[in-house]
Amino acid sequence: MNKSPKLMDFSKMQDIFSPTPAEIREHLYIDNHIAIIHSSPKVFKLMMQQNPPFIINDHRLGIIVRGEIKAIINLVEKRIIAGMLLFIGPGTIITPLEISPDLQIFGFGIANDFPLPFPPGQVPPAFNGQVRDFQLPVEENDITMARQILETIWQLVHQKDYNPKTLGSLVAAQMQHYNGAYQQHFDNIQNTQSREQTIFDRFIYLINQHATQEHQIRFYADKMCLTERYLGTVIRQASGTTAKEWIDRSLLNHIKAELRHTDKSVAQIAEEMNFPNPSFFSKYFKRLTNMTPAEFRGI
């Protein structure tokens, strides 16, 4: 049975890293609104010991300078290597699998209530909630620019009584930098990617957005203007897994997170996840996990 994802928010990170030696903590900055990592592979090694998978409820932007990370991010196994910009957003479920000994990574996370200076409705498209995560191979000058902005943020937060508006502007500048790289990368993919891979990526994107409400293949086929049969064939060929299994994986991850990390009743979760009734919900959950929701919550 898959393990339930654990919430990895700033408070949990503070609990993990506060007792650690100074040689680790000197590479970290965490408060209620922003968390920054400043080049320490030991931080990620310690995270690996916290029994993943994790669910993220904030926005995190990383810069991979050296080494690599292998992880399952929103159901898809990824290899994240040097020269990439990384983003994971709210609702992302991540399971780190392997971290190279030479890993060097810089990055920051911002809480959902972080005061960004964007006007209403003008958050960069890569961060407006439609994209759950991305990993971008970029040019060296893009990495350099991202590091320079991050370095300025790092220096700012260590100043006494720093100006929060300055911090917000620097965070917004980094988001705009990532958004530009994302838009360029997306355009390149659209021009070169095979039709089958494009369909698979679009399908994964859609189930990450809609699986809690839409449990049937027909919905996704209709959204993509494809027949159910054709979509099912392409997904199996591209991934070795059926489309329904992908939907069930995503839905089950969300259900487990609700059962483990909230006090909602089974009936309330069933309703929110668009099941016809609690009995059907419980039978569905038991069929996939060999446990009832109540038994899972009691572990």
N, C-alpha and C positions, 0 to 999 in steps of 0.2 A: 504494500500500500504506500502511496506517496505521502510524505510528511507534510503537515500543514505549514504554510508559510508564516513566519514570525514577523511582526511589525518591527522594522528597524528605523525608528525615528531618531531625532536628535537627542531626546531624553535617554533612550536606550543606549545610544553611542556614548553619551557621557557616563552612564553606569559602567560600560565596558572599559572605557579608556582612563577614567579617573584613577583607578588603582595601579595603572601601568607605570613602568619606570620613566624617568624624565626624558630619556633618549627617544622614547616613542611620543610622549606628550608634546615635546618641543616641535614636532612636525604637524600638530593639530591645533585648530582653533574651533571651539564649539560654543555657541550661545543659543538663545531661543529662536533666533531668526536665520542664522547662517552657520554652516559648518565647512571648514576648509581643511584639506589635506595638502601638505607641502612636501611631497617627495619622500615617502617612507614605505618600503615594501613590508615592513613589520606590521603596519596597520592592517593590511589585507590578510596577512598570515593569521593575525589574531581574529579577524572577522571569520575566517574559514573555520575556526574552532567554536563558533557560536551556533552550530547545528542548523545550517541553511536547509530549505529555501527561506528567503526574506521577501517581505512585501514592503514597497517604498511608498510613502504618502507625501513626498515632496519632489522638487525638481533638482536634479544633480547633473553637473556638467564636468566631464573629465578630459584630461590631456594625457595620452599615453606617449611618453618620451622614450622609454626603453623597455624591452621585454614584452611579455604578452600575458593575457588572461583568457582562459576558456571558461565559459559560463552558459547556462541556459537562461535566456531572457525572454519572458513572455512566450514560453513553450518552445522556443527555437534555440538550438545550440549555436553559439557564436564564438569565433576566435577573434579577439580584440588585440591588435598588435601595435607596435611602435609606429608613430605617424598617424594615429587616428584621434579624432575628436569623438567623445562619447556623451550621449545624453540618455538618462532614464527618468521618466516622469511619474506622476502619481498613479498608483494602481499597478505599477510594474512588479512582477514577481521574478526574482532572480535567484539562481542557484550557482554560486561559484564552483567550478569543477577543478581547476588547476591554475596555479600562479607561478610564473617562472621566477627563479631566484634573483634575476637581475631587474625585476620590475621597477620602473620609476614612473610614478604617476602624480600629477597635480590636478586639483579640481576643487569644486565647492558645491554645496547644496543649499538651497534656500527654501524656507518654510512657505506654506501656501499663503500665509498672511504677510509675507515680506512686502514692504511698500515699494513696488516697482513704479517708475515714473511714466509708464506708457499711458496715453489717453485711453478711455474706455473703448474697447473693440479694436485696439491697435496693437495688441501683443503680437510679436512676430509669429508667422504661421507655424513654424516648427514647434512653438511652445503654447499654442492656443488650445491644447487638449485633444486635437485630432491625431497627433502623433504620440505614441506611447514611448517609443525609444528609437534611437538610431546610433550607428557607429560609422563614422565617415573617414575613409582614407583621404588625407589632404596633403597639399604641398608643404614644404618645409617652412615657407614664409607664413603660412596659416598657423602652424604650430608655434612659431616664434611670436606672432602677434597674440595668440591666446595666452601664452606664458607671460608675456609682458603685462597684459591686463590682469591676469591672476596675481602676478607678483605685486602689482600696485595695490590690489585688494588686500593681500596678505600684510603688506606694510601698513596700510590704513587702519586695519582693525587692531593693530598693536599700538596705535597711537592713543594717548589718553584723551578721552572726550572727543573722539572723531565725529565728523559730521555725517549723520545717517543719510542725508540727501546725496552726499558725494559717493557713499557706498552704493546707494541705489543706482546712481548714474553709471558707475563702473560695472555693476552687475548687468545693467541693461545693455551696455556696450558689448559685453561678452556674449550676451544672448543674440544681439544683432550680428556679431561676427559668426557665431555658430549657424544662425539662420541663413546667412549668405552662403556658407559652405554647404548647408543642407539643400538649399534650392538648386545650387549648381550640380551637386551630386545627383539629386533626384532627376534633373533634366537629362543628365548623361545616361542614367539607368534607363529612362524611358526610351532613349534612342538606341540602346545596345542590347537590352535584356531580352531573352527569349520570351515568347508568348506564354509558355507554360510556367516559367519562373515568375513572370509578372502576375499571372493569375493566382499562383500560390501565395505570393507576398500580399496581394490584395485580400485574399481570403483570410490570412492570418490577421491582418490589420482589422478586418471587419469583425472577426470573432472576438478579438480583444476589446472592441468597442461595444458589441451587442450580445455577447453570449449569455449574459445574465437575463436577458429578456427574450431572445430568439434562439430556440433550441433545435430548430429543424433546418435541414440543408436547403429547403425550398427558399427560405428568406434570403440566404446568401446568394443563391443562384439568381434569384430575381434582381437583387441589388447589382449583380455583375452582368445582367442580361445574358445569362447562360442557362442551358438546361441542367436540371439536377444530375442527369446521367453524365453529361460532359464534364461538369465541375467535379463530380466524384472521381471520374477517371483521371483527370489531370492531377488532382490532389494526391491520389494514390501513387501515380507515376512520379510525381515530384518529390514526395516525402516518404513513401513506403507505408503510410498510415492513412486510414480512411478519413474522409471529411467529418463524419459523425464523431470519430474518436477525437479529432482536434477540438470540436465543439464541446464534447464532454469533458476533456481535460481542462479547458478554460473555465467552464461553468463550475466544475468540481473544485478548482482552486479558489474561486470566489466564495463558494459555499463553505469550504473549510475555514477560510479566513473569517467569515461571519460567525461561524460556530465557535471558533477558538478565541476571537478577539472582541466579541460583542456580547451583550446580555440579551440580545433579541431572542424571542421565543422561536421555536421551530416553525410555528404557524406564520409568524411575521416574516421570517426569512423565506419561507415557501411562497408567500404572496409577493414579496419584493423580487424574487427570482422568477416570477411569472409561471409558477406551477398551478395547476387547476385546484389542488387542495393539499393539505398537509400529508395525507395518506400517500398520495402519488409521489410527493416529494421524498418521503421517507423510503418508499420502495425503490425509487431511482437511486438515492444515495447508498442504500444497502447493496443494491445490485453492483455498484461500481467499487464499493469499499469493503463489503462483507461486514459492515457495521451499521447500526442505526445512527441517526444524528445524535441522539442522546448518549449512546455509547461512545461515540467519537468525542463529544464534548467532555465526557467524564474522564478521558485519558489524562 
